[in-house]
Amino acid sequence: MAIAHLNSYRTNTAIKTAPTAPTAAAIKAVPAETEARGFALYVGIDEATAAAAGVSLTELVSALRKTVAELVPQAANETYAAVALAPKNAGGRNIDATRLALRDPRALDELTIKNQGDSNQPAEGVTVDLLRKRVYVNGENADFTAKEFELLSYLIENTGETISRQEIVETVWADEAAETTPNERTIDVHIRRLRSKIAGYEDIIRTVRGGGYRFDSHPDVLIEA
C-alpha cells in the first residue's frame, strides 16, 4: 500500500497515532544505558471520525497539548504534532497507516518481516490493484471483466457512501449504448457475479435495503494505487 509522506502541523504539539493506545503497564522499562527523552502517542483517527464526534483533529491536538501543560507545565513548549497522510481509499486501519507514515520503528519492522515472509504463501484477503485494473483473492487473479472492475472501483472511490442502482447505471455504464445499458434490476445480477468472484469476502460489498450498495474499508481488503 502506498503511504504518503507525513505532513506537519507547526503548532508546537506532538500528536501521532497507534493501533492500540499503550497503557502505562505496557511501556517497557528504559534500558540502563539510555534515558527517556519523551514519547510518541499514535492516534488512528481520520477527519471524518473526528467530525462525527463533533471535533476536529486540530481541536484534539490542542486538547492533548493543554492536558500535557496542566500535568507538566515545563513541557508546554516541548510538544510537536504531525499528521499522517495516506492516499484516499488506501484501505487498511487508520492506526496502521498512521504508524507507517510517521515512521514508527516497530511498524516498519513488522512491515519488513511481513515482506520477507515466504513468497510462496499467497496473500490472504482481497487486493485491488487500481493501476493494473486487477483483483486478487488470496493471491489468485479473480479474472474480473473490465466492467466488473469499473463497478468495484466506483464503489471503492465512494467508500462509506451508499450508491443507488440508478447512479451505478448512469456512471459505470455512462458510455454504453442505450440498448446495452442495464436497468436498475439487472444491477443486482452484476453485483452477484462480482461477489461470486471474491467468494469468502462477499461482505465487503454491502447491500443497503432500499438504497443500493456500499463499500466500507475492510481489514481484508488492500487497495493498491
C-alpha positions in Angstrom: 0.0 0.0 0.0 1.3 3.4 -0.9 1.6 5.6 2.1 2.1 9.4 1.6 4.9 11.1 3.5 3.6 12.8 6.6 2.6 16.5 6.7 3.1 18.5 9.8 1.1 20.9 12.0 3.5 23.7 13.1 1.7 24.1 16.4 4.5 23.0 18.7 2.4 20.0 19.6 3.1 16.3 19.3 0.3 14.0 18.2 1.0 10.7 16.4 -1.2 7.6 16.4 -1.2 3.8 17.5 -3.2 0.6 16.8 -3.9 0.3 20.5 -3.1 3.1 22.9 -0.4 1.6 25.1 -1.2 1.6 28.8 1.5 2.6 31.4 2.0 -1.1 32.2 2.6 -1.9 28.5 5.5 0.6 28.2 8.8 -1.3 28.8 11.4 -0.1 31.2 14.1 2.1 29.8 17.4 0.3 29.4 20.1 1.4 31.9 22.4 2.8 29.3 19.7 5.1 27.9 17.3 7.7 29.2 13.7 8.6 28.2 13.5 12.0 26.5 9.9 11.9 25.5 7.2 9.7 24.0 5.0 9.4 20.9 1.3 8.6 21.1 -0.1 7.4 17.8 -3.8 8.1 17.4 -5.7 6.4 14.5 -8.5 8.9 13.9 -9.4 10.3 10.5 -11.0 13.6 9.9 -14.5 12.1 9.2 -14.4 10.1 12.5 -13.3 13.2 14.4 -16.1 15.3 12.8 -18.7 12.7 13.7 -17.7 13.1 17.3 -18.1 16.9 17.0 -14.4 17.8 17.0 -11.6 18.4 14.5 -8.0 17.0 14.5 -6.7 20.4 15.4 -9.0 20.6 18.4 -7.8 17.2 19.5 -4.2 18.3 19.3 -5.0 21.4 21.3 -6.8 19.4 24.0 -3.9 17.0 24.3 -1.4 19.8 24.5 -3.4 21.5 27.2 -3.5 18.3 29.2 0.3 18.0 29.0 0.7 21.6 30.0 -1.6 21.1 33.0 0.2 18.0 34.2 3.8 19.2 33.4 3.9 23.0 33.0 7.6 22.8 31.9 6.6 20.7 28.9 4.2 23.3 27.5 6.6 24.3 24.7 8.1 20.8 24.3 5.4 19.2 22.1 5.1 18.7 18.3 2.2 17.5 16.1 2.5 15.6 12.9 -0.4 14.5 10.7 -0.1 11.2 8.8 -1.3 11.4 5.2 -2.3 8.4 3.0 -3.9 8.2 -0.5 -7.7 8.3 -0.5 -9.3 4.9 -0.4 -6.0 3.3 0.5 -7.8 0.9 2.8 -6.5 -0.7 6.0 -6.7 0.5 9.6 -6.1 4.2 10.3 -3.7 3.3 13.1 -1.5 1.1 10.8 -1.4 3.8 8.1 -0.5 6.4 10.7 2.3 4.4 12.3 3.8 3.7 8.9 3.5 7.2 7.6 5.1 8.6 10.8 7.9 6.0 10.6 7.2 4.2 13.8 10.2 1.8 14.2 8.1 -1.2 15.3 5.6 -0.7 12.5 8.4 -0.6 10.0 10.0 -3.7 11.5 6.6 -5.5 11.2 6.3 -4.5 7.6 9.8 -5.7 6.8 9.2 -9.0 8.4 5.9 -9.4 6.5 7.6 -8.5 3.2 10.4 -11.0 3.9 7.9 -13.8 4.6 7.6 -16.9 2.4 6.9 -15.6 -1.1 5.2 -18.9 -2.0 2.5 -18.2 0.6 -0.4 -16.4 -1.1 -1.5 -13.1 0.4 -4.8 -13.6 2.3 -7.7 -11.3 1.6 -8.7 -9.2 -1.4 -6.1 -7.0 -3.2 -7.4 -4.4 -5.6 -4.7 -3.1 -8.0 -6.1 0.1 -9.3 -3.2 0.7 -11.7 -3.3 -2.7 -13.4 -7.0 -3.0 -13.0 -6.9 -6.4 -11.4 -8.4 -8.0 -8.3 -6.7 -10.8 -6.4 -8.3 -13.1 -3.9 -5.8 -14.8 -1.6 -3.1 -14.1 -4.2 -5.1 -15.5 -7.1 -6.3 -13.4 -10.0 -10.1 -13.1 -9.7 -10.4 -12.5 -13.5 -12.7 -9.5 -13.3 -14.1 -8.2 -16.6 -13.4 -4.6 -17.4 -17.0 -3.6 -16.4 -16.8 -5.6 -13.1 -13.6 -3.8 -12.2 -15.1 -0.5 -13.1 -18.1 -1.2 -10.9 -16.0 -2.3 -7.9 -13.6 0.7 -8.4 -16.6 3.1 -8.4 -17.8 1.7 -5.1 -14.3 1.9 -3.6 -14.0 5.5 -4.9 -17.1 6.3 -2.8 -16.1 4.3 0.3 -18.7 4.6 3.1 -21.4 6.1 0.8 -24.5 4.2 -0.3 -24.6 4.2 -4.1 -28.0 3.8 -5.7 -28.6 1.4 -8.6 -29.6 4.3 -10.8 -26.3 6.1 -10.0 -24.4 3.0 -10.9 -26.2 2.7 -14.2 -25.6 6.4 -15.0 -22.0 6.3 -14.0 -20.5 2.9 -14.7 -22.5 2.4 -18.0 -22.4 6.1 -19.0 -20.6 5.5 -22.3 -22.7 2.4 -23.2 -25.3 2.5 -26.0 -28.8 2.6 -24.7 -29.6 -1.0 -25.8 -26.6 -2.4 -23.8 -27.2 -0.3 -20.7 -28.6 -2.4 -17.8 -31.6 -1.3 -15.8 -31.7 -0.9 -12.1 -32.9 -4.5 -11.6 -30.1 -6.1 -13.6 -27.5 -4.2 -11.5 -28.3 -6.8 -8.8 -27.2 -9.5 -11.3 -23.9 -7.7 -11.9 -23.2 -7.4 -8.2 -24.0 -11.1 -7.7 -21.5 -12.1 -10.4 -18.9 -9.7 -8.9 -19.4 -11.2 -5.4 -19.1 -14.7 -6.7 -15.5 -13.9 -7.9 -14.5 -12.8 -4.4 -16.0 -15.8 -2.6 -15.3 -15.7 1.1 -15.2 -11.9 1.1 -18.6 -11.1 -0.4 -19.5 -8.9 2.6 -17.1 -6.2 1.5 -19.9 -5.0 -0.8 -22.9 -4.3 1.4 -26.5 -4.2 0.3 -28.4 -1.2 1.7 -32.0 -2.1 1.7 -33.9 0.4 -0.3 -30.7 2.4 -1.0 -28.3 0.4 -3.2 -24.8 -0.8 -2.4 -21.9 0.4 -0.3 -18.2 -0.4 0.1 -16.7 0.1 3.5 -13.0 0.0 4.5 -12.2 -3.6 5.5 -9.2 -5.2 7.1 -9.2 -8.0 4.5 -9.0 -5.5 1.6 -5.9 -3.9 0.3 -6.2 -1.1 -2.2 -3.0 -0.6 -4.2 -2.9 2.8 -6.1 
